[in-house]
């Protein structure tokens, strides 16, 4: 009883620390410096003020203007076509390439208008209650961001019921990665997507490991999958993981064919029925087979740097340089490269993070050896760990596939698989703890990695975010 209470207090401490840190990030980060924030905010604004969901169309993407916005640090003069605003720090404007003829207005940044509606519907309520206050909307995202932390803890706790500190460490890693804190502190649909994706993986974990399951479990999973379909395409893969889990569990239980079909139908029909609310809307608006609006999006974002152009024009046809840049920038931006990728940390910090990452990855392999995997795992554990592994591979494949067309070396695109990544890191930290302390039972010593990442998050708050230009 005391152990359970202490564990809940530790989890609560992590969540509260996350909320405080993320709130500080939200407060300290200048307006619009979180990637894509203007486009997400404008989606909410259009919905709140017109009562209609926006439609992505030509003109919603303006590459030259967006380059000027980011290059000039979102100076007031580039946010709206008002010549008087150019009197604010004129030398800065001259140096950053300010041109009033290119100023379309921040409200014209609307390239996220194709996104599914759930996050924006919730944010529209906050917008109306606070008269569109950006900080209030950011704090709502911060609150949603705690969902993935709790899900990470619960999944790990269910998989390893005798390793309470493993769950705490997994949750702590999810909570304190600086780049994630930065993204959770902005107006975007990532926080809700991660929370719902984590919830579906949690339900899947319980489904795989529960003593008895039936179609009602599948129905609950289908409901959450449907909400995911209304949130963000990057976490759609979790519905596939849940579908596979149903097949695995029925095979594990040697269930009759009728039971398999009833569970698959319960899951699929409800999930598709909920998702269809938005898909039918998109088909009606965009036509053809564009039920996600992605075909229209690709047409609209003309001017976005494409991989083929980048290799041929900027790298003189060198695929090797492309792969090096992809790996380096993705790694750096996974941990922390703030703003619109314009504010990295010091090189020595990335060197330390590379050492830490390699150490934890090696440690995760050592953990499997120490615990005599897979022999020591029961069937349910093997199946769920395999599904988490597939989750990670799917997200990596999704990231690489996107980069075949567009240059998007952003490590945050791996966050849909942050729970399996964090679990892998937690296993690695625990393996080194056992080696250093001779298989000590002091599991709490594994929190060293959480403390290290939390200190990094504080460093970013104090040393990196203040570098961003402010125009109060």
Buried (B, 14 or more C-beta within 10 A) or exposed (E): EEEEEEBEEBBEEBBEBBBEBBBBBBEBBBBBBBBBBBBBBBBBBBBBEEEEBBBBBEEBBBEEBBBBBBBBBBBBBBBEEEEEBBEEBEEBBEEBEBEEEBBBEBEBBBBBBBBBBBBBBBBBEBBEEBEBEBBBBBBBBBBBBBBBBBBBBBBBBBBBEEBBBBBBBBBBBBBBBBBBBBBBBBBBBBBBBBBBBBBBBBBBBBBBBEEEBEBEBBBBBBBBBBBBBBBBBBBBBBBBBBBBBBEBBBEEEEBEEEBBEBBBBBBBBBBBEBBBBBBEBBBEBBEEEBBBBBBBBBBBBEEBEBBEEBBEEEBEEEEEBBEEBBEEBBBBBBBBBBBBBEBBBEEEBBEBBBEBBEBBBEBBBBBBEBBEBEEEBEEBBBBBBBBBEBBBEBBEEBBEEBBEEEBBBBBBBBBBBBBBBBBBBBBBBBBBBBBEEEEEEEBBBBBBBBEBBBEBBEBBBEEBBEEBBEBE
